[in-house]
Amino acid sequence: MNLSNIQSILKEIEQERYYIHNFVVKALRIAKSRNDVKEVMLFTINKTSLNDTSIKKVYGEMKEYALNIGFSEEELKIKFAEVWNDVLEIRKCNWYDINSKKLQNGYTLNMSVSEMTDYLNHITNLLEGNKLPGGLAPLDLYFENEKKQHIDSVYLNHKSALQSILNKIRDYIIDYLVRVESYLIQVKERENMNVHDELLTLIEKGFEIKEKCTVKNQYGLDYIKGSDYVAWIEQCKMFIKKNVNDNEIYKTFSEIGKRANGQAENFFEEMMGKLQALLNYDFTEENMGVVEEPKVSKIFISHASKDVKYVDLVVQLLNDIGIKKSDQHIFCSSLAGYGIPYGENIYEYLKSELKNSNIMVLFILSHNYYQSAPCLNEMGAAWISSKNYNSILTPNFDFKQISGAIDPSKISFYMNDNDGLNKFKDKITEIFELKEVDYKIWEEDRNKFIEKVNEIAEEEASNLNTQVQIERIKKLNENELELQLRFVNVTEQDIEFKFIDFELIDSRGNKLKISAEDDYLEEFRLFNKENKVVKWVFKLDEAPEYNPRRDEGSLSKVSFEIYH
């Protein structure tokens, strides 16, 4: 018997005063499952009429039950006598005996609970139906009224006694269930605390293992490899298998772990994201019974910040479908008005958002997404906390590249796909219970959306989503600058550059334009899936006004083109 069932029964019985036979049965089942011998006896006796035959039968049942769980016969006799006295105390009342026409004080009512509730219902109906007939002569009316008052007083006495006894039994049930509830809450807290501590230890150990086992290849790309790393992955798998009943969580973590050793950090980030998400997991929820899922009322857009142009269009499309322009209905960290409220801690806020079960997560998948450690952590957290998710692919991203917590077999679509967008609109309309958008209006909105998406995709495709970033600028002398550059190739192709131009701007607005000539690019190649840092020294014709120490990184630009 689990906590949610106990709480559900308590809620039901608090709304019911007298018709409690079913609650006696439920409480008896709970007592038997817990081997609470006193309560098993008390509820069993109250289910039964208090006559010699019935009590002998109950005693025989209790003897068999008690001996099976280790009671001696002597202990059984003592316990049964104790419970019998409790039952008699509960059943005491002042009862008007119809045969003797006397009120009997301290009377023990011998009906079963079901008989009491049936009789209570019967006399309630009799009281409502006991009315004086019309058209009586005064004398007849007097005698009929005397008779009515006498019958009413008898029924009212019986009704009051029955209600009093049933209330005592009801209060006993509530008191027992509250004690059981309190015990289960304490057990749950202890279990969660112990498992939670174990999980925290695994997470801390993971960061230590990463530090210890990270190595660099000849291109400067970090990867993690070693027996300690493999051992840690196995420990994580064992923890999940032992403590998380959802086999899908174990299966997905295992798939990532199987490929992680000797690979880039993104595999570690995915696994760590799932472990950190489990910090919010209720490790006893398998015992919690069925809880009705709350209605979805918000969309969480999980995306890479570099894809903000695509994401801006997606939010506009959601508004066109009918989702309100409000951070109460859409969460998107990159767009003003839909992101982190002022003064909030970004990580704590994201954590609290993803804990809410009324959220649908919308993944915007791209090369940028899988290059972002925060995105992969976010993916893991969203995957743990939300069973409702959908994924949209940017046009230059391939279905085959879907990995991690996202299920490739679950329906995904390209954001410039007509049919996919139509189905997406229908799904959003159904989930959020929106009014249907007029088809002609929707068709126009969808076509404008696709047109704008294709424009962004065309610009992106021209450089295969390659990234060239300025990480540091250093002045070597009056006529030489050293640029530390990071090159990222997320594709399966090797890349050669036609040109790379830099526009550097300092905080005073001074500009300097530099181009990487053939000397730099002739032998330079960016290999597939490569992420590397290089240092290039540029000779200047004259000392520039531009001051590298005051470089305004957010304004400086890199322009380039690659050979296809």
N, C-alpha and C positions, 0 to 999 in steps of 0.2 A: 504494500500500500504506500503510495508516494504522497509527497507534500501537497501537490496541486489537487489531488482527489480529496484529501482531508479538508483543505481550504474550501473546496467546492461544496462538500457536505455541510460544513459549518455555515456557509452562506445560505444554503437552502433551508437548513433547520431554523436559522434565525428569522426566516420569513414565515415559518409555519408554527402555529401554537399547539394544536392538539392532535392533528392527524399524523402521528409519529411512528406508526408501525414499521414503515419502510426504513426509517432512520435507526430503529432498534436493530433491524436485520443488518443494515450497513455497519453499524457500530460493532455488532457481534462478529462480523467477518474480519474487521480490523483487529479486534481483540484476539481472535484466534490466530491471525497471521503473526501477531506479536507475542503470542503466548502470555497475554495478560489474564491470568487465571481468574482473579476476582471478577473482572468485568465480563469474562466469558460466562461465568456462572450467573451473574446478576442479569445480564441481557437475556440469557436463555430462560431463566425463571420468569422474567416479565413477559416473555413471549407466550407463556403457558398459563392456563387456569390453575389457581392454587387449590387443587383438590388432591387427595391422597394418591390416587392413581397417577396423575400427571407428575407430581413431585417425585414419586418413586422412579418414574421413567427418566426424569431429568437427572436424578442422582446417579442412576446407572450410566447415563451418557457421560456425566462429569467424571465419574470414577474411571471409566475407560480412557477418557481424554487426559486426565491428570496423571494417571499411572504411566501413560505413554510418554509424557514429557518429564518423568522423573520424580513425581510426587510419591510419597508413601501414603498408605491408606489412612494412617493416623493424621497426617498433615491435611489430607483431603477432608476428613471429618471436621477438623477445626475450621478450615477455610469455608466449607459449605455452611456450617453453623453461623459463622460471622456474616456471610452474605445473606443468609436467610433472615437474620435479624434486621439487616439493612432493608431488605425487600418489605418486611412487615412494617417497618417504620415509614417507608414511602407510601404504603397502602393504607395507612390509618386515616380515618376520616369520621365525620359525624354524619351518619346515614339514616334516613327515615325508612323504617321497615314497614312496607305496605301491609304485610300480614298482621303484625302485632299493633300496627298503627302507632308506633312509638319511635322517637328519635334515639338512635343508639350511638352513644359517644365512644370514641376509640374503636370504631368498627373497622375490620380488615376486609377490604374489597378483594374478592378472589377472582375477578375476571382477568383474562389475558388483555394485553394492550389492544389487539385488534378488536376484541369484544367491547372494550371500553369505548373505543372511537366509534364503533357501529352504534352502540347504545346512546352515546352523546349526540350523534347525528339524528337518531330516532326521536329522542325527547325534545331536541331543538325544533324538529318539525311539528311534534305534538303541541308544544307551547305556542308556536305560530298559528296552528290550526284550532286551538281551543278558544273559540269565540262564542259569545252569547247569541242565540238565535233571535231573530227579529219577530215582532208582533205578539210578544208574550204579555199576559195579564200581569198586573203589579205583583201579586203574590207569587205567581210562577217565576217571574223575573227575579224576585228576591231569592228563592230557593236555587234557581239556576246559577245565580251569581255566587252564592255560598259554595255551591258544588265546584264552580270554576276556580274560585280562589283556593280551595283545598287542593284540587288537582295541580294548579299552578305552583303552589308552595312545595308539593312533593317533587314535581319535576325540577323546580329551581334548586331544591336541595340536592337532588341527584346530579344535576348539571354542574353545580358548584363543586361538589365532591370529585366528580370525574375530571373536571378541568384542573383542580388542585393536584390530583395524583399524576395526571398526564404532564403537567408542568414540572413536577418534581423529577419525573423520569427524563423529560426533555432537558432539564437543567443538568442532570447527571451526565447525559450524553455529551452535552456541550462542554462541560468541565473536563470530561475524559478526552474529547477530541482536541481541546485546547492544549492539554498536557502533551498529547501525541505530536501536535503541530510544533510546539515549543522544542520538543526533543529532536524532531526532524530538521528544524531550522538550524539547531546547534550542530547536528551531524553534517549538514550541508556546508555550513561555514567552515567546519574543521577540514572537510574533504577539499573544498575549494582552496583553503589556505595552504594546505600541504602540497597540492598539485601545482598551485600558483607559484610557490617557492621553487619547486623543482623546475618549472618552466623558466623562471627568471635565471636560475643557475645555468640552464642550457643556453639561453640567449647570451649571457655574459661570457660563457665559455666559447661561444661561436665567434665573438669579436676577437677574443684572444687567439683562437685558431687561425682566423683570417690574417691577423698581424704576423703570426709565426710562419704561415705556409704560403704567403704571397710572394711570387717571384716575377721577374720581368723577362720577356723574350727579347730577341735581338732588335725588334722594332719598338721597344719601349712599352709594349702593351702588358698590363698586369694580368696575371692569372693565378689561380690557387690550386695547389697540388700537394699531396702527401698523405701518409698513413693516418696521421692525426686528424686530418680533414675528413677522410673516409670514416674513421671511427666516430667522429662527432655526428656525421650524417646518420649513421646507423643508430646512435643513441636517440637522435631526434625522431627517427622512424619508430623506434620501440616505444618512446613516450606517447606519440600520437596513437599508435595501435592500442596501447594499454588504456589510455584515458579518453579518447574521442571515439564515439561509437559510429560516427559517419564515415563509412568506408571510403567514400569519394575523397575526403580530405587526406586520408592516408595514401590512397592510390596516387593522387596528384603530386603530393610531396615526394613520394618514392620515385616517380617518373623524373622529376627535376633532379633529385639526389643521385639517380643512376648516371646522369650525364655530367654532373657538376665537377668531378675531380679532373684537374688539368685544364679547366675551362676558365673563361673570363669571369669577372666579379659579378656579372648580372645574374648568374645562377645562384650565387651566395645571397644576393640581395632578394631574389624571389623567395628563397627558403626562409630567410630572416623575416621577410614581410609576413609570411604565414605564421611563423612562431610568435611574432609580436601581436598579430591579430588575435591569436589564441589567448592572449592576456585578458581579453574581454569575453571569452567563451565560458559559458556555465557548464562546468565539467560534470554536473549531475543532471543536466537537462534531459538525458535519456530516460530518467525516472520521473519526469514532470508531467506526463500525460499529454493529451492533445490540447493545444492552446490555439484559439482562433487567431489567424494572422491579421494584423491590423491592415487597413486599407492603405494602398500606396498613394502618397500625396506629394512626393518630391522626387526630382531627378538629380542624381549626383553625376556630374560629367567628369570622368577620369581621363586626363589628357596630358600631353607634354606641352609645356609653356611655349615651345617653338611652333606648335601647331595652332596658335591662337587665332590665326585668320580663318582656318577651317571651323574652329570651335565657335567663333563669333557668328558664322553663318548657321551653324546647327542650332544655336540658341534662338536666332531669329526665326528659323523654321519651326521650332517648338512653339514659339509665340504665335506663329501663323496657324498652327494646328489647334491652339486654344489654351496652352499652358500659360498661366498668368506671368507677367513681367514682375517677378518678385523673388527675393532670396528665400521666401518661405516655400517656393515651388521649384526653384532651380538653384542648384549650387554649382558654381564654376569659379574656381579660384583665380583665373586669369582675367575675368571681366568685372569691371566696376559695377557695383550694385548687386552682384551675384556671388561675391566671394567672402573673405574673412572679415567679420565686423571689426571696426576700429578698436584697438586695445586688446584684442583676443590673441592668445598664443596660437600660432598657426597649427602646430602639431596636435595640441590638445583639442583644438576646434575640429580639425579633420577627424580625429579619433572619436569625438562625441557624435559627429555627423554620421560616421559609418556604423556606429552602434545602433542607430535608429532602424528598426525593422520596417518602417513605412517608406523606405527609400528604394528606388529603382536605380541601379548603377548603369551608366551608359559609357562604355569604353570607346574612345576614339583611337584606334590602333594605327600606328605608323612606325617608320624606322626610328623617328625621334622618341616614340614612346618606349621602345625596347632598349634605347640607349640611356634612359633616365632611371637612375636608382630610386628616386622618390616615387616615380610612376610604378615601378615594379613592387615596391613596398605597399603602395596604395592598392595595386591589383590584388595582392595577397589579402589585405585587410578587407577589401570589398568582397572578395570571394568567400571569406569566412563568414562575414556578417550578413550578406545578402544573397538569398537564393534567386532573386529576380535581377537578371542583368542582360544587357544586349550589347553587341559590339558593332561599330561602324568602321569600315576601313577607308583610309584616305586613298585616292586613286592610284598612287604610285607604290602602294604597299601590297604584297602578295599574300593570298590566303595561306600558302605553304609556310609562311614565316610566323604564323600564329603559334605561340607557345605559352608555357607557364600555366597559370591558373585558368586561362580562358579555354573553354572546351571547343576545339575546332569543329566538332560535329554540330554544335549549336548554331542556329541560323545567324549568319552575319551577312552584311551586304556592303557594297561600295557606295560611298555617299553621292556618286553621280549616276546611280542606277535607278531608272524610272520605277520598275516593278518593286525593287527593294524599298524605295521611299514610300510607295503606296501602301505596302504591307506594314511598314513602320508607323505610318500615320494612323492606320486602322487599329494597330495594337495600342498606341498611346491613347487614342480616343476611347478604347474599351477599358483600359486599366484605370484611367483617370475619370471615366464616366463623363466625357465631354460631349457637347453638341456636335453633330456632324457638320463639317465645313462644306459649303456648297462646292460641288465638284469643279465647276469652271474656275472658281476663285482658287481652289487648291491646285489645280493644274497650272495656273499662271504662277502661283507662289513657288511650286515645285520646279518649274522650268527656269525661273529666275535663279533659284538656288543652285541648280545644276550648272547653269551658265557661269555663275561666279566661282563655283568649285572648280570647274574646268580651267578657268583663268589662273587660279592659284596653282593648280596641278601642273599646268603647262610651264609656268615659271619655275616650279620646283623640279620638274623633270629635266629641264635644260641642264641642270647640274647634278642630276641623280641624287638630290638631297645630301650632297657632300657638304661637309662643314670645314671652314677655315676660320680659326679664331686667334685673335691676338691675345696672348697671355701676359706678355711683359715687354716693355720697351726700355732699352738701356743705351745711354750715350757713352760711346767708347772714347771719342775725342771730338773736336770741333766739326769734323767732316765725316764722322762715321756713327751710324746707329745700328744697334743689334736688336732684331725682332725675334722674340721667342714665340713660335707659332704652333698651334695644335691643329693637326689634320685628322679628320674622322671620315672614314669610308664605311657606310653601313651596308653596302651592296655586296653582291657576289662577284663583281667585276673589278679588275685593276683599272686605275684611273690615271690619265695623263692630262696636264693642264695646258690650255692654249695661252692664257695669261692670268696673272694675279696682280691687282692694283690695290694699293692701300691709301686711304685718306685719313691722316692723323690730325686730331684737333685737341688743343690744350684748353685749360679752363678759362683762358683769356681770349679764346676764339682764334688763335693763330693756327693756320693750317699748313700741312706738309703732305704732298702727294708723291708716292713712291711706286715704282713698277718693278715687278720681278722679271728681269730680262731672261734671254735664252740661257745665259750662263747658269741661272738657278734652275730652270725648268727642263733643260735638255735631257738630263739624266735622272730627273726626279720622277718617281712613280709612287703612287699610293696604292698599296696592294689591297685585295678584297678583305673586308672586315677589319681593316687596320685602323688603329687609333694611336697616333704617335706625335711626339713633340720634336721640332727642329729649330735650330737657331741660324738665322740668316743675317749677315752683316751687309749693310748698304752704304756705299760711298756717295757722299753728297758733293755737288759742285761748289757749294758755299755754305757757310754756317747759317742755319735757318733761324727764323724768329720763334718757331715752334719749340716749346720746352717739354721734353719727354717726362720730366719729373712732375709736370702738371697735366699730364695726358688725361683727357676726359674720355674714359673708355666707352661710355654709353653713346658718344657721338661719333667716334672713329668708325670707319667703314672698311669692309673688305669686299672687293668685286672680283669675280673670276669666271672663267668659262672652261669647260673640259671638252676633250675629244670624245665623241660617241663611237 
